Amino acid sequence: MVLSPSSRPKLASKARLRWDKREEKYFLLYPERGLLLNATAAHIVQLCTGEHTVDGIVGQLLAKYPSQAREEIEREVWGFLDQIQSRGLLEAEG
């Protein structure tokens, strides 16, 4: 599956976003593994519900981080989505 700006990504059923009280950070958990997420990555995963398009996710992050350039946010969103998609942790419609 190739993501496009109009794709609506959502986490694969084997992946779960969990808050770790000890670390005070989010982890993306999947069978026998886990990824520690920074604040931006956690926000992206929270928006991967199948309701938001990739462009919509970029727009939400632009609103949250107005001092960041659109190109930088787009690069982060696309890079992160590609990373979790390559691990089989992302599905998308559209």
PDB file of N, CA, C and O in Angstrom:
ATOM      1  N   MET A   1       0.846  -1.176   0.000  1.00  0.00           N
ATOM      2  CA  MET A   1       0.000   0.000   0.000  1.00  0.00           C
ATOM      3  C   MET A   1       0.894   1.243   0.000  1.00  0.00           C
ATOM      4  O   MET A   1       1.826   1.358   0.797  1.00  0.00           O
ATOM      5  N   VAL A   2       0.597   2.141  -0.885  1.00  0.00           N
ATOM      6  CA  VAL A   2       1.336   3.397  -0.973  1.00  0.00           C
ATOM      7  C   VAL A   2       0.461   4.497  -0.378  1.00  0.00           C
ATOM      8  O   VAL A   2      -0.693   4.667  -0.770  1.00  0.00           O
ATOM      9  N   LEU A   3       1.018   5.228   0.557  1.00  0.00           N
ATOM     10  CA  LEU A   3       0.286   6.338   1.172  1.00  0.00           C
ATOM     11  C   LEU A   3       0.260   7.531   0.241  1.00  0.00           C
ATOM     12  O   LEU A   3       1.224   7.804  -0.475  1.00  0.00           O
ATOM     13  N   SER A   4      -0.848   8.232   0.263  1.00  0.00           N
ATOM     14  CA  SER A   4      -0.983   9.482  -0.483  1.00  0.00           C
ATOM     15  C   SER A   4      -1.508  10.534   0.485  1.00  0.00           C
ATOM     16  O   SER A   4      -1.921  10.195   1.594  1.00  0.00           O
ATOM     17  N   PRO A   5      -1.499  11.805   0.088  1.00  0.00           N
ATOM     18  CA  PRO A   5      -2.016  12.845   0.987  1.00  0.00           C
ATOM     19  C   PRO A   5      -3.472  12.619   1.406  1.00  0.00           C
ATOM     20  O   PRO A   5      -3.889  13.093   2.463  1.00  0.00           O
ATOM     21  N   SER A   6      -4.253  11.896   0.582  1.00  0.00           N
ATOM     22  CA  SER A   6      -5.654  11.667   0.921  1.00  0.00           C
ATOM     23  C   SER A   6      -5.887  10.337   1.636  1.00  0.00           C
ATOM     24  O   SER A   6      -7.024  10.012   1.977  1.00  0.00           O
ATOM     25  N   SER A   7      -4.816   9.559   1.868  1.00  0.00           N
ATOM     26  CA  SER A   7      -4.947   8.303   2.619  1.00  0.00           C
ATOM     27  C   SER A   7      -5.386   8.605   4.046  1.00  0.00           C
ATOM     28  O   SER A   7      -5.061   9.648   4.612  1.00  0.00           O
ATOM     29  N   ARG A   8      -6.127   7.670   4.605  1.00  0.00           N
ATOM     30  CA  ARG A   8      -6.587   7.782   5.992  1.00  0.00           C
ATOM     31  C   ARG A   8      -5.927   6.666   6.810  1.00  0.00           C
ATOM     32  O   ARG A   8      -6.481   5.575   6.943  1.00  0.00           O
ATOM     33  N   PRO A   9      -4.725   6.955   7.362  1.00  0.00           N
ATOM     34  CA  PRO A   9      -3.992   5.903   8.079  1.00  0.00           C
ATOM     35  C   PRO A   9      -4.603   5.570   9.439  1.00  0.00           C
ATOM     36  O   PRO A   9      -5.170   6.422  10.123  1.00  0.00           O
ATOM     37  N   LYS A  10      -4.463   4.307   9.796  1.00  0.00           N
ATOM     38  CA  LYS A  10      -4.842   3.870  11.143  1.00  0.00           C
ATOM     39  C   LYS A  10      -3.872   2.773  11.555  1.00  0.00           C
ATOM     40  O   LYS A  10      -3.271   2.105  10.714  1.00  0.00           O
ATOM     41  N   LEU A  11      -3.733   2.601  12.859  1.00  0.00           N
ATOM     42  CA  LEU A  11      -2.837   1.572  13.363  1.00  0.00           C
ATOM     43  C   LEU A  11      -3.365   0.197  12.990  1.00  0.00           C
ATOM     44  O   LEU A  11      -4.573  -0.035  12.972  1.00  0.00           O
ATOM     45  N   ALA A  12      -2.448  -0.708  12.693  1.00  0.00           N
ATOM     46  CA  ALA A  12      -2.812  -2.093  12.452  1.00  0.00           C
ATOM     47  C   ALA A  12      -3.352  -2.684  13.749  1.00  0.00           C
ATOM     48  O   ALA A  12      -3.038  -2.198  14.836  1.00  0.00           O
ATOM     49  N   SER A  13      -4.151  -3.714  13.637  1.00  0.00           N
ATOM     50  CA  SER A  13      -4.771  -4.295  14.830  1.00  0.00           C
ATOM     51  C   SER A  13      -3.743  -4.855  15.814  1.00  0.00           C
ATOM     52  O   SER A  13      -4.037  -4.972  17.004  1.00  0.00           O
ATOM     53  N   LYS A  14      -2.556  -5.198  15.343  1.00  0.00           N
ATOM     54  CA  LYS A  14      -1.533  -5.738  16.246  1.00  0.00           C
ATOM     55  C   LYS A  14      -0.769  -4.657  17.016  1.00  0.00           C
ATOM     56  O   LYS A  14       0.039  -4.987  17.885  1.00  0.00           O
ATOM     57  N   ALA A  15      -1.001  -3.391  16.723  1.00  0.00           N
ATOM     58  CA  ALA A  15      -0.269  -2.285  17.356  1.00  0.00           C
ATOM     59  C   ALA A  15      -1.156  -1.567  18.362  1.00  0.00           C
ATOM     60  O   ALA A  15      -2.356  -1.397  18.147  1.00  0.00           O
ATOM     61  N   ARG A  16      -0.545  -1.151  19.458  1.00  0.00           N
ATOM     62  CA  ARG A  16      -1.259  -0.423  20.514  1.00  0.00           C
ATOM     63  C   ARG A  16      -0.408   0.743  21.000  1.00  0.00           C
ATOM     64  O   ARG A  16       0.803   0.614  21.177  1.00  0.00           O
ATOM     65  N   LEU A  17      -1.055   1.873  21.210  1.00  0.00           N
ATOM     66  CA  LEU A  17      -0.394   3.035  21.804  1.00  0.00           C
ATOM     67  C   LEU A  17      -0.628   2.970  23.310  1.00  0.00           C
ATOM     68  O   LEU A  17      -1.768   2.888  23.767  1.00  0.00           O
ATOM     69  N   ARG A  18       0.454   3.007  24.071  1.00  0.00           N
ATOM     70  CA  ARG A  18       0.355   2.920  25.532  1.00  0.00           C
ATOM     71  C   ARG A  18       1.194   4.002  26.195  1.00  0.00           C
ATOM     72  O   ARG A  18       2.298   4.316  25.750  1.00  0.00           O
ATOM     73  N   TRP A  19       0.644   4.569  27.276  1.00  0.00           N
ATOM     74  CA  TRP A  19       1.346   5.554  28.092  1.00  0.00           C
ATOM     75  C   TRP A  19       2.110   4.805  29.173  1.00  0.00           C
ATOM     76  O   TRP A  19       1.530   3.983  29.882  1.00  0.00           O
ATOM     77  N   ASP A  20       3.384   5.076  29.306  1.00  0.00           N
ATOM     78  CA  ASP A  20       4.203   4.462  30.337  1.00  0.00           C
ATOM     79  C   ASP A  20       4.362   5.464  31.474  1.00  0.00           C
ATOM     80  O   ASP A  20       4.989   6.510  31.305  1.00  0.00           O
ATOM     81  N   LYS A  21       3.793   5.142  32.627  1.00  0.00           N
ATOM     82  CA  LYS A  21       3.829   6.061  33.769  1.00  0.00           C
ATOM     83  C   LYS A  21       5.250   6.291  34.264  1.00  0.00           C
ATOM     84  O   LYS A  21       5.609   7.406  34.643  1.00  0.00           O
ATOM     85  N   ARG A  22       6.052   5.236  34.259  1.00  0.00           N
ATOM     86  CA  ARG A  22       7.423   5.356  34.769  1.00  0.00           C
ATOM     87  C   ARG A  22       8.260   6.262  33.875  1.00  0.00           C
ATOM     88  O   ARG A  22       8.961   7.147  34.367  1.00  0.00           O
ATOM     89  N   GLU A  23       8.190   6.049  32.578  1.00  0.00           N
ATOM     90  CA  GLU A  23       8.965   6.848  31.622  1.00  0.00           C
ATOM     91  C   GLU A  23       8.293   8.185  31.313  1.00  0.00           C
ATOM     92  O   GLU A  23       8.937   9.123  30.843  1.00  0.00           O
ATOM     93  N   GLU A  24       6.988   8.256  31.585  1.00  0.00           N
ATOM     94  CA  GLU A  24       6.168   9.415  31.238  1.00  0.00           C
ATOM     95  C   GLU A  24       6.258   9.726  29.751  1.00  0.00           C
ATOM     96  O   GLU A  24       6.415  10.878  29.347  1.00  0.00           O
ATOM     97  N   LYS A  25       6.156   8.677  28.950  1.00  0.00           N
ATOM     98  CA  LYS A  25       6.183   8.784  27.491  1.00  0.00           C
ATOM     99  C   LYS A  25       5.274   7.718  26.907  1.00  0.00           C
ATOM    100  O   LYS A  25       4.896   6.752  27.570  1.00  0.00           O
ATOM    101  N   TYR A  26       4.937   7.931  25.640  1.00  0.00           N
ATOM    102  CA  TYR A  26       4.145   6.939  24.920  1.00  0.00           C
ATOM    103  C   TYR A  26       5.050   5.906  24.272  1.00  0.00           C
ATOM    104  O   TYR A  26       6.163   6.204  23.839  1.00  0.00           O
ATOM    105  N   PHE A  27       4.536   4.677  24.220  1.00  0.00           N
ATOM    106  CA  PHE A  27       5.169   3.588  23.494  1.00  0.00           C
ATOM    107  C   PHE A  27       4.181   3.065  22.472  1.00  0.00           C
ATOM    108  O   PHE A  27       2.981   2.991  22.736  1.00  0.00           O
ATOM    109  N   LEU A  28       4.684   2.706  21.318  1.00  0.00           N
ATOM    110  CA  LEU A  28       3.887   2.002  20.327  1.00  0.00           C
ATOM    111  C   LEU A  28       4.282   0.539  20.465  1.00  0.00           C
ATOM    112  O   LEU A  28       5.396   0.152  20.111  1.00  0.00           O
ATOM    113  N   LEU A  29       3.363  -0.272  20.981  1.00  0.00           N
ATOM    114  CA  LEU A  29       3.644  -1.673  21.263  1.00  0.00           C
ATOM    115  C   LEU A  29       3.087  -2.555  20.159  1.00  0.00           C
ATOM    116  O   LEU A  29       2.003  -2.308  19.631  1.00  0.00           O
ATOM    117  N   TYR A  30       3.838  -3.572  19.826  1.00  0.00           N
ATOM    118  CA  TYR A  30       3.403  -4.588  18.872  1.00  0.00           C
ATOM    119  C   TYR A  30       4.091  -5.883  19.256  1.00  0.00           C
ATOM    120  O   TYR A  30       5.029  -5.858  20.053  1.00  0.00           O
ATOM    121  N   PRO A  31       3.657  -7.018  18.715  1.00  0.00           N
ATOM    122  CA  PRO A  31       4.137  -8.310  19.211  1.00  0.00           C
ATOM    123  C   PRO A  31       5.651  -8.368  19.438  1.00  0.00           C
ATOM    124  O   PRO A  31       6.454  -8.225  18.516  1.00  0.00           O
ATOM    125  N   GLU A  32       5.999  -8.585  20.712  1.00  0.00           N
ATOM    126  CA  GLU A  32       7.372  -8.763  21.159  1.00  0.00           C
ATOM    127  C   GLU A  32       8.296  -7.568  20.934  1.00  0.00           C
ATOM    128  O   GLU A  32       9.518  -7.710  20.993  1.00  0.00           O
ATOM    129  N   ARG A  33       7.729  -6.409  20.681  1.00  0.00           N
ATOM    130  CA  ARG A  33       8.551  -5.218  20.441  1.00  0.00           C
ATOM    131  C   ARG A  33       7.797  -3.981  20.908  1.00  0.00           C
ATOM    132  O   ARG A  33       6.625  -4.033  21.281  1.00  0.00           O
ATOM    133  N   GLY A  34       8.519  -2.871  20.872  1.00  0.00           N
ATOM    134  CA  GLY A  34       7.913  -1.592  21.193  1.00  0.00           C
ATOM    135  C   GLY A  34       8.809  -0.453  20.752  1.00  0.00           C
ATOM    136  O   GLY A  34      10.031  -0.593  20.702  1.00  0.00           O
ATOM    137  N   LEU A  35       8.197   0.669  20.433  1.00  0.00           N
ATOM    138  CA  LEU A  35       8.920   1.877  20.052  1.00  0.00           C
ATOM    139  C   LEU A  35       8.616   2.972  21.062  1.00  0.00           C
ATOM    140  O   LEU A  35       7.452   3.261  21.337  1.00  0.00           O
ATOM    141  N   LEU A  36       9.645   3.576  21.609  1.00  0.00           N
ATOM    142  CA  LEU A  36       9.473   4.748  22.460  1.00  0.00           C
ATOM    143  C   LEU A  36       9.236   5.932  21.543  1.00  0.00           C
ATOM    144  O   LEU A  36      10.019   6.169  20.623  1.00  0.00           O
ATOM    145  N   LEU A  37       8.171   6.676  21.778  1.00  0.00           N
ATOM    146  CA  LEU A  37       7.794   7.775  20.890  1.00  0.00           C
ATOM    147  C   LEU A  37       8.089   9.126  21.518  1.00  0.00           C
ATOM    148  O   LEU A  37       7.871   9.331  22.712  1.00  0.00           O
ATOM    149  N   ASN A  38       8.593  10.054  20.693  1.00  0.00           N
ATOM    150  CA  ASN A  38       8.701  11.430  21.162  1.00  0.00           C
ATOM    151  C   ASN A  38       7.309  12.060  21.061  1.00  0.00           C
ATOM    152  O   ASN A  38       6.375  11.426  20.569  1.00  0.00           O
ATOM    153  N   ALA A  39       7.171  13.287  21.517  1.00  0.00           N
ATOM    154  CA  ALA A  39       5.857  13.929  21.573  1.00  0.00           C
ATOM    155  C   ALA A  39       5.210  14.046  20.189  1.00  0.00           C
ATOM    156  O   ALA A  39       4.008  13.821  20.050  1.00  0.00           O
ATOM    157  N   THR A  40       5.987  14.389  19.182  1.00  0.00           N
ATOM    158  CA  THR A  40       5.442  14.539  17.831  1.00  0.00           C
ATOM    159  C   THR A  40       4.972  13.197  17.290  1.00  0.00           C
ATOM    160  O   THR A  40       3.880  13.103  16.730  1.00  0.00           O
ATOM    161  N   ALA A  41       5.781  12.164  17.450  1.00  0.00           N
ATOM    162  CA  ALA A  41       5.394  10.834  16.969  1.00  0.00           C
ATOM    163  C   ALA A  41       4.135  10.344  17.682  1.00  0.00           C
ATOM    164  O   ALA A  41       3.253   9.764  17.049  1.00  0.00           O
ATOM    165  N   ALA A  42       4.046  10.572  18.988  1.00  0.00           N
ATOM    166  CA  ALA A  42       2.858  10.170  19.745  1.00  0.00           C
ATOM    167  C   ALA A  42       1.620  10.894  19.225  1.00  0.00           C
ATOM    168  O   ALA A  42       0.551  10.295  19.106  1.00  0.00           O
ATOM    169  N   HIS A  43       1.764  12.176  18.917  1.00  0.00           N
ATOM    170  CA  HIS A  43       0.632  12.938  18.386  1.00  0.00           C
ATOM    171  C   HIS A  43       0.207  12.383  17.027  1.00  0.00           C
ATOM    172  O   HIS A  43      -0.988  12.270  16.755  1.00  0.00           O
ATOM    173  N   ILE A  44       1.159  12.039  16.181  1.00  0.00           N
ATOM    174  CA  ILE A  44       0.842  11.454  14.877  1.00  0.00           C
ATOM    175  C   ILE A  44       0.069  10.154  15.073  1.00  0.00           C
ATOM    176  O   ILE A  44      -0.965   9.946  14.439  1.00  0.00           O
ATOM    177  N   VAL A  45       0.563   9.276  15.948  1.00  0.00           N
ATOM    178  CA  VAL A  45      -0.114   7.991  16.182  1.00  0.00           C
ATOM    179  C   VAL A  45      -1.522   8.217  16.719  1.00  0.00           C
ATOM    180  O   VAL A  45      -2.451   7.511  16.326  1.00  0.00           O
ATOM    181  N   GLN A  46      -1.693   9.186  17.608  1.00  0.00           N
ATOM    182  CA  GLN A  46      -3.027   9.476  18.145  1.00  0.00           C
ATOM    183  C   GLN A  46      -3.996   9.897  17.046  1.00  0.00           C
ATOM    184  O   GLN A  46      -5.204   9.695  17.173  1.00  0.00           O
ATOM    185  N   LEU A  47      -3.479  10.479  15.972  1.00  0.00           N
ATOM    186  CA  LEU A  47      -4.329  10.913  14.862  1.00  0.00           C
ATOM    187  C   LEU A  47      -4.538   9.820  13.818  1.00  0.00           C
ATOM    188  O   LEU A  47      -5.338   9.990  12.897  1.00  0.00           O
ATOM    189  N   CYS A  48      -3.834   8.708  13.950  1.00  0.00           N
ATOM    190  CA  CYS A  48      -3.971   7.593  13.002  1.00  0.00           C
ATOM    191  C   CYS A  48      -5.149   6.716  13.412  1.00  0.00           C
ATOM    192  O   CYS A  48      -4.981   5.589  13.877  1.00  0.00           O
ATOM    193  N   THR A  49      -6.338   7.264  13.227  1.00  0.00           N
ATOM    194  CA  THR A  49      -7.570   6.578  13.616  1.00  0.00           C
ATOM    195  C   THR A  49      -8.380   6.126  12.414  1.00  0.00           C
ATOM    196  O   THR A  49      -9.406   5.464  12.569  1.00  0.00           O
ATOM    197  N   GLY A  50      -7.929   6.478  11.218  1.00  0.00           N
ATOM    198  CA  GLY A  50      -8.708   6.209  10.021  1.00  0.00           C
ATOM    199  C   GLY A  50      -9.666   7.332   9.685  1.00  0.00           C
ATOM    200  O   GLY A  50     -10.320   7.305   8.642  1.00  0.00           O
ATOM    201  N   GLU A  51      -9.754   8.329  10.571  1.00  0.00           N
ATOM    202  CA  GLU A  51     -10.642   9.470  10.351  1.00  0.00           C
ATOM    203  C   GLU A  51      -9.938  10.626   9.647  1.00  0.00           C
ATOM    204  O   GLU A  51     -10.568  11.378   8.904  1.00  0.00           O
ATOM    205  N   HIS A  52      -8.631  10.768   9.879  1.00  0.00           N
ATOM    206  CA  HIS A  52      -7.865  11.895   9.350  1.00  0.00           C
ATOM    207  C   HIS A  52      -7.054  11.462   8.136  1.00  0.00           C
ATOM    208  O   HIS A  52      -6.504  10.361   8.106  1.00  0.00           O
ATOM    209  N   THR A  53      -6.985  12.333   7.140  1.00  0.00           N
ATOM    210  CA  THR A  53      -6.088  12.082   6.017  1.00  0.00           C
ATOM    211  C   THR A  53      -4.665  12.446   6.446  1.00  0.00           C
ATOM    212  O   THR A  53      -4.460  13.084   7.479  1.00  0.00           O
ATOM    213  N   VAL A  54      -3.694  12.033   5.643  1.00  0.00           N
ATOM    214  CA  VAL A  54      -2.310  12.417   5.932  1.00  0.00           C
ATOM    215  C   VAL A  54      -2.206  13.939   5.910  1.00  0.00           C
ATOM    216  O   VAL A  54      -1.561  14.527   6.778  1.00  0.00           O
ATOM    217  N   ASP A  55      -2.836  14.584   4.923  1.00  0.00           N
ATOM    218  CA  ASP A  55      -2.837  16.057   4.891  1.00  0.00           C
ATOM    219  C   ASP A  55      -3.485  16.643   6.142  1.00  0.00           C
ATOM    220  O   ASP A  55      -3.024  17.662   6.657  1.00  0.00           O
ATOM    221  N   GLY A  56      -4.541  16.015   6.633  1.00  0.00           N
ATOM    222  CA  GLY A  56      -5.199  16.477   7.854  1.00  0.00           C
ATOM    223  C   GLY A  56      -4.295  16.354   9.067  1.00  0.00           C
ATOM    224  O   GLY A  56      -4.300  17.219   9.943  1.00  0.00           O
ATOM    225  N   ILE A  57      -3.519  15.281   9.119  1.00  0.00           N
ATOM    226  CA  ILE A  57      -2.565  15.095  10.218  1.00  0.00           C
ATOM    227  C   ILE A  57      -1.508  16.195  10.175  1.00  0.00           C
ATOM    228  O   ILE A  57      -1.147  16.762  11.206  1.00  0.00           O
ATOM    229  N   VAL A  58      -1.018  16.489   8.978  1.00  0.00           N
ATOM    230  CA  VAL A  58      -0.045  17.581   8.821  1.00  0.00           C
ATOM    231  C   VAL A  58      -0.660  18.885   9.302  1.00  0.00           C
ATOM    232  O   VAL A  58      -0.015  19.648  10.022  1.00  0.00           O
ATOM    233  N   GLY A  59      -1.901  19.149   8.909  1.00  0.00           N
ATOM    234  CA  GLY A  59      -2.585  20.372   9.317  1.00  0.00           C
ATOM    235  C   GLY A  59      -2.747  20.479  10.824  1.00  0.00           C
ATOM    236  O   GLY A  59      -2.569  21.556  11.392  1.00  0.00           O
ATOM    237  N   GLN A  60      -3.082  19.372  11.476  1.00  0.00           N
ATOM    238  CA  GLN A  60      -3.233  19.386  12.935  1.00  0.00           C
ATOM    239  C   GLN A  60      -1.894  19.680  13.616  1.00  0.00           C
ATOM    240  O   GLN A  60      -1.838  20.421  14.597  1.00  0.00           O
ATOM    241  N   LEU A  61      -0.824  19.099  13.089  1.00  0.00           N
ATOM    242  CA  LEU A  61       0.487  19.364  13.674  1.00  0.00           C
ATOM    243  C   LEU A  61       0.940  20.799  13.420  1.00  0.00           C
ATOM    244  O   LEU A  61       1.602  21.399  14.267  1.00  0.00           O
ATOM    245  N   LEU A  62       0.590  21.349  12.265  1.00  0.00           N
ATOM    246  CA  LEU A  62       0.895  22.760  11.993  1.00  0.00           C
ATOM    247  C   LEU A  62       0.211  23.657  13.013  1.00  0.00           C
ATOM    248  O   LEU A  62       0.798  24.629  13.487  1.00  0.00           O
ATOM    249  N   ALA A  63      -1.030  23.329  13.350  1.00  0.00           N
ATOM    250  CA  ALA A  63      -1.757  24.124  14.342  1.00  0.00           C
ATOM    251  C   ALA A  63      -1.126  23.977  15.729  1.00  0.00           C
ATOM    252  O   ALA A  63      -1.085  24.935  16.501  1.00  0.00           O
ATOM    253  N   LYS A  64      -0.635  22.777  16.040  1.00  0.00           N
ATOM    254  CA  LYS A  64      -0.034  22.538  17.354  1.00  0.00           C
ATOM    255  C   LYS A  64       1.366  23.147  17.462  1.00  0.00           C
ATOM    256  O   LYS A  64       1.766  23.604  18.533  1.00  0.00           O
ATOM    257  N   TYR A  65       2.104  23.151  16.356  1.00  0.00           N
ATOM    258  CA  TYR A  65       3.479  23.665  16.343  1.00  0.00           C
ATOM    259  C   TYR A  65       3.603  24.777  15.286  1.00  0.00           C
ATOM    260  O   TYR A  65       4.260  24.582  14.263  1.00  0.00           O
ATOM    261  N   PRO A  66       2.982  25.936  15.526  1.00  0.00           N
ATOM    262  CA  PRO A  66       2.948  26.990  14.511  1.00  0.00           C
ATOM    263  C   PRO A  66       4.312  27.583  14.152  1.00  0.00           C
ATOM    264  O   PRO A  66       4.453  28.203  13.098  1.00  0.00           O
ATOM    265  N   SER A  67       5.297  27.405  14.997  1.00  0.00           N
ATOM    266  CA  SER A  67       6.612  27.963  14.681  1.00  0.00           C
ATOM    267  C   SER A  67       7.404  27.082  13.716  1.00  0.00           C
ATOM    268  O   SER A  67       8.445  27.496  13.207  1.00  0.00           O
ATOM    269  N   GLN A  68       6.913  25.869  13.465  1.00  0.00           N
ATOM    270  CA  GLN A  68       7.604  24.944  12.563  1.00  0.00           C
ATOM    271  C   GLN A  68       7.164  25.183  11.122  1.00  0.00           C
ATOM    272  O   GLN A  68       6.005  25.504  10.861  1.00  0.00           O
ATOM    273  N   ALA A  69       8.096  25.024  10.196  1.00  0.00           N
ATOM    274  CA  ALA A  69       7.781  25.173   8.773  1.00  0.00           C
ATOM    275  C   ALA A  69       6.957  23.978   8.302  1.00  0.00           C
ATOM    276  O   ALA A  69       7.173  22.849   8.743  1.00  0.00           O
ATOM    277  N   ARG A  70       6.021  24.237   7.409  1.00  0.00           N
ATOM    278  CA  ARG A  70       5.170  23.172   6.876  1.00  0.00           C
ATOM    279  C   ARG A  70       6.013  22.039   6.295  1.00  0.00           C
ATOM    280  O   ARG A  70       5.713  20.866   6.517  1.00  0.00           O
ATOM    281  N   GLU A  71       7.065  22.383   5.555  1.00  0.00           N
ATOM    282  CA  GLU A  71       7.897  21.368   4.917  1.00  0.00           C
ATOM    283  C   GLU A  71       8.537  20.451   5.959  1.00  0.00           C
ATOM    284  O   GLU A  71       8.652  19.246   5.740  1.00  0.00           O
ATOM    285  N   GLU A  72       8.945  21.012   7.073  1.00  0.00           N
ATOM    286  CA  GLU A  72       9.566  20.220   8.134  1.00  0.00           C
ATOM    287  C   GLU A  72       8.556  19.255   8.751  1.00  0.00           C
ATOM    288  O   GLU A  72       8.859  18.084   8.978  1.00  0.00           O
ATOM    289  N   ILE A  73       7.358  19.759   9.017  1.00  0.00           N
ATOM    290  CA  ILE A  73       6.314  18.907   9.581  1.00  0.00           C
ATOM    291  C   ILE A  73       5.920  17.825   8.586  1.00  0.00           C
ATOM    292  O   ILE A  73       5.768  16.665   8.967  1.00  0.00           O
ATOM    293  N   GLU A  74       5.754  18.185   7.322  1.00  0.00           N
ATOM    294  CA  GLU A  74       5.427  17.173   6.311  1.00  0.00           C
ATOM    295  C   GLU A  74       6.498  16.088   6.262  1.00  0.00           C
ATOM    296  O   GLU A  74       6.179  14.902   6.182  1.00  0.00           O
ATOM    297  N   ARG A  75       7.747  16.486   6.308  1.00  0.00           N
ATOM    298  CA  ARG A  75       8.853  15.531   6.258  1.00  0.00           C
ATOM    299  C   ARG A  75       8.798  14.585   7.467  1.00  0.00           C
ATOM    300  O   ARG A  75       8.996  13.378   7.325  1.00  0.00           O
ATOM    301  N   GLU A  76       8.528  15.139   8.651  1.00  0.00           N
ATOM    302  CA  GLU A  76       8.431  14.310   9.858  1.00  0.00           C
ATOM    303  C   GLU A  76       7.253  13.343   9.781  1.00  0.00           C
ATOM    304  O   GLU A  76       7.398  12.161  10.093  1.00  0.00           O
ATOM    305  N   VAL A  77       6.095  13.837   9.369  1.00  0.00           N
ATOM    306  CA  VAL A  77       4.902  12.990   9.283  1.00  0.00           C
ATOM    307  C   VAL A  77       5.124  11.868   8.283  1.00  0.00           C
ATOM    308  O   VAL A  77       4.913  10.699   8.606  1.00  0.00           O
ATOM    309  N   TRP A  78       5.547  12.210   7.072  1.00  0.00           N
ATOM    310  CA  TRP A  78       5.758  11.186   6.049  1.00  0.00           C
ATOM    311  C   TRP A  78       6.842  10.192   6.464  1.00  0.00           C
ATOM    312  O   TRP A  78       6.688   8.987   6.263  1.00  0.00           O
ATOM    313  N   GLY A  79       7.923  10.682   7.032  1.00  0.00           N
ATOM    314  CA  GLY A  79       8.998   9.795   7.464  1.00  0.00           C
ATOM    315  C   GLY A  79       8.546   8.825   8.539  1.00  0.00           C
ATOM    316  O   GLY A  79       8.863   7.637   8.483  1.00  0.00           O
ATOM    317  N   PHE A  80       7.802   9.331   9.523  1.00  0.00           N
ATOM    318  CA  PHE A  80       7.332   8.470  10.595  1.00  0.00           C
ATOM    319  C   PHE A  80       6.306   7.465  10.084  1.00  0.00           C
ATOM    320  O   PHE A  80       6.368   6.284  10.428  1.00  0.00           O
ATOM    321  N   LEU A  81       5.360   7.929   9.261  1.00  0.00           N
ATOM    322  CA  LEU A  81       4.363   7.005   8.719  1.00  0.00           C
ATOM    323  C   LEU A  81       5.026   5.922   7.875  1.00  0.00           C
ATOM    324  O   LEU A  81       4.635   4.757   7.949  1.00  0.00           O
ATOM    325  N   ASP A  82       6.022   6.288   7.078  1.00  0.00           N
ATOM    326  CA  ASP A  82       6.757   5.290   6.290  1.00  0.00           C
ATOM    327  C   ASP A  82       7.434   4.280   7.213  1.00  0.00           C
ATOM    328  O   ASP A  82       7.428   3.081   6.935  1.00  0.00           O
ATOM    329  N   GLN A  83       8.013   4.762   8.305  1.00  0.00           N
ATOM    330  CA  GLN A  83       8.718   3.882   9.242  1.00  0.00           C
ATOM    331  C   GLN A  83       7.772   2.861   9.861  1.00  0.00           C
ATOM    332  O   GLN A  83       8.075   1.668   9.882  1.00  0.00           O
ATOM    333  N   ILE A  84       6.632   3.320  10.364  1.00  0.00           N
ATOM    334  CA  ILE A  84       5.741   2.356  11.014  1.00  0.00           C
ATOM    335  C   ILE A  84       5.018   1.491   9.985  1.00  0.00           C
ATOM    336  O   ILE A  84       4.660   0.350  10.277  1.00  0.00           O
ATOM    337  N   GLN A  85       4.804   2.023   8.791  1.00  0.00           N
ATOM    338  CA  GLN A  85       4.196   1.205   7.740  1.00  0.00           C
ATOM    339  C   GLN A  85       5.149   0.070   7.337  1.00  0.00           C
ATOM    340  O   GLN A  85       4.704  -1.055   7.109  1.00  0.00           O
ATOM    341  N   SER A  86       6.436   0.354   7.249  1.00  0.00           N
ATOM    342  CA  SER A  86       7.407  -0.671   6.865  1.00  0.00           C
ATOM    343  C   SER A  86       7.493  -1.785   7.915  1.00  0.00           C
ATOM    344  O   SER A  86       7.953  -2.884   7.607  1.00  0.00           O
ATOM    345  N   ARG A  87       7.058  -1.516   9.140  1.00  0.00           N
ATOM    346  CA  ARG A  87       7.032  -2.528  10.199  1.00  0.00           C
ATOM    347  C   ARG A  87       5.680  -3.242  10.274  1.00  0.00           C
ATOM    348  O   ARG A  87       5.457  -4.078  11.149  1.00  0.00           O
ATOM    349  N   GLY A  88       4.792  -2.905   9.353  1.00  0.00           N
ATOM    350  CA  GLY A  88       3.473  -3.536   9.336  1.00  0.00           C
ATOM    351  C   GLY A  88       2.538  -3.031  10.406  1.00  0.00           C
ATOM    352  O   GLY A  88       1.605  -3.734  10.796  1.00  0.00           O
ATOM    353  N   LEU A  89       2.773  -1.809  10.897  1.00  0.00           N
ATOM    354  CA  LEU A  89       1.992  -1.271  11.991  1.00  0.00           C
ATOM    355  C   LEU A  89       0.945  -0.257  11.542  1.00  0.00           C
ATOM    356  O   LEU A  89       0.291   0.372  12.374  1.00  0.00           O
ATOM    357  N   LEU A  90       0.783  -0.098  10.239  1.00  0.00           N
ATOM    358  CA  LEU A  90      -0.111   0.926   9.715  1.00  0.00           C
ATOM    359  C   LEU A  90      -0.934   0.352   8.573  1.00  0.00           C
ATOM    360  O   LEU A  90      -0.426  -0.364   7.711  1.00  0.00           O
ATOM    361  N   GLU A  91      -2.206   0.683   8.590  1.00  0.00           N
ATOM    362  CA  GLU A  91      -3.116   0.375   7.490  1.00  0.00           C
ATOM    363  C   GLU A  91      -3.651   1.712   6.997  1.00  0.00           C
ATOM    364  O   GLU A  91      -3.592   2.707   7.720  1.00  0.00           O
ATOM    365  N   ALA A  92      -4.165   1.745   5.788  1.00  0.00           N
ATOM    366  CA  ALA A  92      -4.716   3.003   5.279  1.00  0.00           C
ATOM    367  C   ALA A  92      -5.813   2.746   4.275  1.00  0.00           C
ATOM    368  O   ALA A  92      -5.789   1.765   3.532  1.00  0.00           O
ATOM    369  N   GLU A  93      -6.771   3.647   4.269  1.00  0.00           N
ATOM    370  CA  GLU A  93      -7.823   3.629   3.270  1.00  0.00           C
ATOM    371  C   GLU A  93      -7.598   4.815   2.353  1.00  0.00           C
ATOM    372  O   GLU A  93      -7.177   5.886   2.790  1.00  0.00           O
ATOM    373  N   GLY A  94      -7.881   4.611   1.090  1.00  0.00           N
ATOM    374  CA  GLY A  94      -7.790   5.710   0.135  1.00  0.00           C
ATOM    375  C   GLY A  94      -6.459   5.861  -0.534  1.00  0.00           C
ATOM    376  O   GLY A  94      -6.280   6.759  -1.357  1.00  0.00           O
TER     377      GLY A  94
END
